[in-house]
Amino acid sequence: MGMMDGRKCLIMGVANQRSIAWGIAQALQREGATLAFSYVNDRLKDNVAKLVAGLPNSDTVPMLPCDVQAPGEVGALFAELQARWGSLDVFVHSIAFARPEDLGGNFSDVSWDGYALAQHVSAYSLIETSRHAKPLMEAAGGGSIMTLSYLAAERVVEKYNVMAVAKAALECNVRYLAAEFGPSNIRVNAISAGPLRTLAASAVKGLREFQHYMEEKAPLRRNVTQEEVGDVGLFLASPLSRCITGETIYADNGYHILGM
Ligand SMILES: NC(=O)c1ccc[n+]([C@@H]2O[C@H](COP(=O)([O-])OP(=O)(O)OC[C@H]3O[C@@H](n4cnc5c(N)ncnc54)[C@H](O)[C@@H]3O)[C@@H](O)[C@H]2O)c1
């Protein structure tokens, strides 16, 4: 018996085998969860399909398109899931995007378009997707929603710029959604993860330096792994975290507690 047997989980944000969303999906699958995936476009669909092909019962795993910037695609994703599953227990929101030119340079140079784009994909999308997930989770008697954040939401981290503001909004969204959805027994939390080498992270120059710094300074003197963040995701998805909502949980080997 797995901790997640019979639990239906939608994973948004797998781009390749390094994605944090894939680490969470693997942890959920290990505990018996039933998974569905979304992909942003046809180019990344092939990557997701190859990974899904390695899962047990892969032919029954829903793979659905959803670009959160495309009008109607969020609604269509959840309508399709409603038709196939009727209910949902867990929703993993692991997506973010900003223009490369807005990740570096002077913070004050950001344009409204760049700011709005980062907010739309990386923060507002949690509100829109959660709104659609809510009725499916109510049909299940409750659920767990989680998203991925980063320390730059609260501390100045060089080059993070527009994404830092998006993560600050994201963590605030988590609290407001948790307050609204709590009476429906739906929990909403964020994982603030340490730096991991992924496709999205490659847009922030100097990731390797961050990782060396983590190894030297973090209380646990090492970097986090995709598996470790995946296990935190499993904890938030599972009944073990049933009394936790509206939180940002740090999966960063203690780095965030440091002053100097
Ligand atoms: N890698 C890190 O160091 C790190 C640390 C803390 C938090 N995070 C956060 O974790 C989350 C996942 O990122 P990752 O590092 O696994 O990288 P990733 O590139 O594997 O995942 C990012 C995902 O966002 C999706 N995405 C981008 N634009 C989209 C859109 N318009 N509609 C739908 N999906 C879209 C991409 O398809 C991709 O699957 C992000 O929110 C990121 O900010 C990453």
PDBQT file of the ligand as one rigid body, heavy atoms in Angstrom, charges set to zero:
ROOT
HETATM    1  N1  LIG A 301      15.516  25.389 -10.697  1.00  0.00    +0.000 N 
HETATM    2  C1  LIG A 301      15.621  26.158  -9.636  1.00  0.00    +0.000 C 
HETATM    3  O1  LIG A 301      16.720  26.499  -9.181  1.00  0.00    +0.000 OA
HETATM    4  C2  LIG A 301      14.383  26.630  -8.932  1.00  0.00    +0.000 A 
HETATM    5  C3  LIG A 301      14.459  27.041  -7.604  1.00  0.00    +0.000 A 
HETATM    6  C4  LIG A 301      13.310  27.490  -6.960  1.00  0.00    +0.000 A 
HETATM    7  C5  LIG A 301      12.101  27.506  -7.657  1.00  0.00    +0.000 A 
HETATM    8  N2  LIG A 301      12.051  27.095  -8.963  1.00  0.00    +0.000 N 
HETATM    9  C6  LIG A 301      10.752  27.122  -9.646  1.00  0.00    +0.000 C 
HETATM   10  O2  LIG A 301      10.349  25.818  -9.952  1.00  0.00    +0.000 OA
HETATM   11  C7  LIG A 301       9.392  25.870 -11.009  1.00  0.00    +0.000 C 
HETATM   12  C8  LIG A 301       9.756  24.832 -12.056  1.00  0.00    +0.000 C 
HETATM   13  O3  LIG A 301      10.958  25.219 -12.715  1.00  0.00    +0.000 OA
HETATM   14  P1  LIG A 301      12.132  24.206 -13.015  1.00  0.00    +0.000 P 
HETATM   15  O4  LIG A 301      13.353  24.770 -12.391  1.00  0.00    +0.000 OA
HETATM   16  O5  LIG A 301      11.718  22.809 -12.752  1.00  0.00    +0.000 OA
HETATM   17  O6  LIG A 301      12.361  24.433 -14.593  1.00  0.00    +0.000 OA
HETATM   18  P2  LIG A 301      11.622  23.781 -15.876  1.00  0.00    +0.000 P 
HETATM   19  O7  LIG A 301      12.096  24.594 -17.032  1.00  0.00    +0.000 OA
HETATM   20  O8  LIG A 301      11.864  22.333 -15.924  1.00  0.00    +0.000 OA
HETATM   21  O9  LIG A 301      10.083  24.039 -15.600  1.00  0.00    +0.000 OA
HETATM   22  C9  LIG A 301       9.431  25.252 -15.911  1.00  0.00    +0.000 C 
HETATM   23  C10 LIG A 301       8.125  24.887 -16.589  1.00  0.00    +0.000 C 
HETATM   24  O10 LIG A 301       7.345  26.068 -16.831  1.00  0.00    +0.000 OA
HETATM   25  C11 LIG A 301       6.592  25.774 -17.994  1.00  0.00    +0.000 C 
HETATM   26  N3  LIG A 301       6.040  26.979 -18.591  1.00  0.00    +0.000 N 
HETATM   27  C12 LIG A 301       6.693  28.114 -18.996  1.00  0.00    +0.000 A 
HETATM   28  N4  LIG A 301       5.825  28.954 -19.581  1.00  0.00    +0.000 NA
HETATM   29  C13 LIG A 301       4.595  28.350 -19.546  1.00  0.00    +0.000 A 
HETATM   30  C14 LIG A 301       3.310  28.717 -20.008  1.00  0.00    +0.000 A 
HETATM   31  N5  LIG A 301       3.082  29.874 -20.658  1.00  0.00    +0.000 N 
HETATM   32  N6  LIG A 301       2.261  27.863 -19.797  1.00  0.00    +0.000 NA
HETATM   33  C15 LIG A 301       2.469  26.680 -19.173  1.00  0.00    +0.000 A 
HETATM   34  N7  LIG A 301       3.674  26.259 -18.728  1.00  0.00    +0.000 NA
HETATM   35  C16 LIG A 301       4.721  27.098 -18.926  1.00  0.00    +0.000 A 
HETATM   36  C17 LIG A 301       7.625  25.117 -18.905  1.00  0.00    +0.000 C 
HETATM   37  O11 LIG A 301       6.983  24.406 -19.953  1.00  0.00    +0.000 OA
HETATM   38  C18 LIG A 301       8.333  24.201 -17.940  1.00  0.00    +0.000 C 
HETATM   39  O12 LIG A 301       7.720  22.935 -17.939  1.00  0.00    +0.000 OA
HETATM   40  C19 LIG A 301       9.399  27.313 -11.503  1.00  0.00    +0.000 C 
HETATM   41  O13 LIG A 301       8.314  28.006 -10.891  1.00  0.00    +0.000 OA
HETATM   42  C20 LIG A 301      10.711  27.845 -10.981  1.00  0.00    +0.000 C 
HETATM   43  O14 LIG A 301      10.726  29.238 -10.838  1.00  0.00    +0.000 OA
HETATM   44  C21 LIG A 301      13.159  26.648  -9.604  1.00  0.00    +0.000 A 
ENDROOT
TORSDOF 0
